[in-house]
Amino acid sequence: MIDAGRIKEHAKVIGADGAPVGTVDRVEGSRIKLTKADSGEGGHQGHHHFIPLELVADIEGDTVRLSANGDVAVSFEEEEGGSAVH
């Protein structure tokens, strides 16, 4: 399990393929809260999304690398209450 304390505010979150997923706002419980600027479009815009910590493969300085490719990782994003983003 990754040491969540090593995840820094404003760190880049990238997929295993190097594709950008978002920017860390902070860690809350067992999830990474992404900044609102990375919230997508339409009904998903303007609020925070979350990535489960179990997707974190490595932390390299100011970069959090996920175990899934970027396009797959966003399918694991959750809303504030824990429901999946679709």
ZIWO-V714983 format. One record per residue. N is the residue number from 0. RES is the residue in three letters. PHI is phi in degrees with one decimal (999 if undefined). OMEGA is omega in degrees with one decimal (none if undefined). D_FIRST is the distance of its C-alpha to the first C-alpha in whole Angstrom. Layout:
n:N res:RES phi:PHI omega:OMEGA d_first:D_FIRST
n:N res:RES phi:PHI omega:OMEGA d_first:D_FIRST
This chain:
n:0 res:MET phi:999 omega:180.0 d_first:0
n:1 res:ILE phi:-72.7 omega:174.4 d_first:4
n:2 res:ASP phi:-79.7 omega:-176.3 d_first:7
n:3 res:ALA phi:-59.9 omega:178.4 d_first:9
n:4 res:GLY phi:-65.7 omega:178.6 d_first:12
n:5 res:ARG phi:-83.9 omega:-178.8 d_first:12
n:6 res:ILE phi:-82.1 omega:-175.3 d_first:13
n:7 res:LYS phi:-95.7 omega:171.7 d_first:17
n:8 res:GLU phi:-57.2 omega:177.9 d_first:19
n:9 res:HIS phi:70.0 omega:174.1 d_first:21
n:10 res:ALA phi:-68.4 omega:175.7 d_first:19
n:11 res:LYS phi:-76.9 omega:173.9 d_first:19
n:12 res:VAL phi:-110.6 omega:-178.9 d_first:17
n:13 res:ILE phi:-127.3 omega:176.3 d_first:18
n:14 res:GLY phi:-76.9 omega:178.5 d_first:18
n:15 res:ALA phi:-60.2 omega:179.7 d_first:17
n:16 res:ASP phi:-88.3 omega:-179.9 d_first:21
n:17 res:GLY phi:89.2 omega:180.0 d_first:21
n:18 res:ALA phi:-70.7 omega:179.7 d_first:23
n:19 res:PRO phi:-67.4 omega:178.5 d_first:22
n:20 res:VAL phi:-111.8 omega:-179.5 d_first:20
n:21 res:GLY phi:168.6 omega:-179.6 d_first:21
n:22 res:THR phi:-129.7 omega:-178.8 d_first:21
n:23 res:VAL phi:-68.6 omega:167.7 d_first:18
n:24 res:ASP phi:-87.4 omega:173.4 d_first:20
n:25 res:ARG phi:-171.9 omega:174.6 d_first:18
n:26 res:VAL phi:-96.3 omega:177.0 d_first:15
n:27 res:GLU phi:-126.2 omega:-179.5 d_first:16
n:28 res:GLY phi:62.7 omega:-177.6 d_first:14
n:29 res:SER phi:-103.6 omega:-177.7 d_first:11
n:30 res:ARG phi:-137.8 omega:172.2 d_first:13
n:31 res:ILE phi:-93.1 omega:176.6 d_first:14
n:32 res:LYS phi:-89.6 omega:179.2 d_first:18
n:33 res:LEU phi:-87.4 omega:178.6 d_first:20
n:34 res:THR phi:-65.7 omega:178.9 d_first:23
n:35 res:LYS phi:-61.6 omega:-179.6 d_first:26
n:36 res:ALA phi:-61.9 omega:-179.0 d_first:28
n:37 res:ASP phi:-102.5 omega:-170.5 d_first:25
n:38 res:SER phi:-86.5 omega:177.3 d_first:26
n:39 res:GLY phi:93.3 omega:-174.5 d_first:28
n:40 res:GLU phi:-126.0 omega:175.8 d_first:32
n:41 res:GLY phi:62.4 omega:-178.1 d_first:34
n:42 res:GLY phi:-68.1 omega:-179.8 d_first:33
n:43 res:HIS phi:-92.7 omega:-176.0 d_first:29
n:44 res:GLN phi:-79.0 omega:171.3 d_first:31
n:45 res:GLY phi:87.7 omega:174.8 d_first:31
n:46 res:HIS phi:-144.3 omega:-174.2 d_first:28
n:47 res:HIS phi:-76.0 omega:169.9 d_first:24
n:48 res:HIS phi:-117.8 omega:-175.1 d_first:22
n:49 res:PHE phi:-128.2 omega:175.4 d_first:18
n:50 res:ILE phi:-118.6 omega:178.0 d_first:15
n:51 res:PRO phi:-62.7 omega:179.6 d_first:12
n:52 res:LEU phi:-60.4 omega:-178.9 d_first:9
n:53 res:GLU phi:-66.7 omega:175.5 d_first:7
n:54 res:LEU phi:-84.0 omega:-177.7 d_first:10
n:55 res:VAL phi:-76.0 omega:178.3 d_first:9
n:56 res:ALA phi:-94.1 omega:-176.0 d_first:9
n:57 res:ASP phi:-160.9 omega:174.3 d_first:10
n:58 res:ILE phi:-123.5 omega:-177.0 d_first:12
n:59 res:GLU phi:-120.2 omega:-178.7 d_first:15
n:60 res:GLY phi:64.8 omega:-179.8 d_first:17
n:61 res:ASP phi:-98.7 omega:-180.0 d_first:18
n:62 res:THR phi:-131.0 omega:175.2 d_first:17
n:63 res:VAL phi:-105.0 omega:-179.3 d_first:14
n:64 res:ARG phi:-101.2 omega:-179.8 d_first:14
n:65 res:LEU phi:-91.5 omega:179.8 d_first:13
n:66 res:SER phi:-83.1 omega:179.5 d_first:12
n:67 res:ALA phi:-111.2 omega:174.2 d_first:16
n:68 res:ASN phi:-60.6 omega:-175.8 d_first:19
n:69 res:GLY phi:-54.3 omega:-178.0 d_first:20
n:70 res:ASP phi:-68.2 omega:177.6 d_first:23
n:71 res:VAL phi:-80.3 omega:-177.8 d_first:20
n:72 res:ALA phi:-59.3 omega:-179.1 d_first:18
n:73 res:VAL phi:-65.9 omega:177.0 d_first:21
n:74 res:SER phi:-72.5 omega:177.2 d_first:21
n:75 res:PHE phi:-93.1 omega:-179.5 d_first:18
n:76 res:GLU phi:-60.7 omega:179.6 d_first:19
n:77 res:GLU phi:-123.3 omega:173.3 d_first:20
n:78 res:GLU phi:-81.8 omega:-179.7 d_first:23
n:79 res:GLU phi:-51.3 omega:-176.4 d_first:23
n:80 res:GLY phi:-80.1 omega:178.0 d_first:24
n:81 res:GLY phi:104.6 omega:179.3 d_first:21
n:82 res:SER phi:-77.2 omega:-177.9 d_first:23
n:83 res:ALA phi:-69.2 omega:175.7 d_first:23
n:84 res:VAL phi:-89.6 omega:176.3 d_first:24
n:85 res:HIS phi:-141.1 omega:none d_first:27
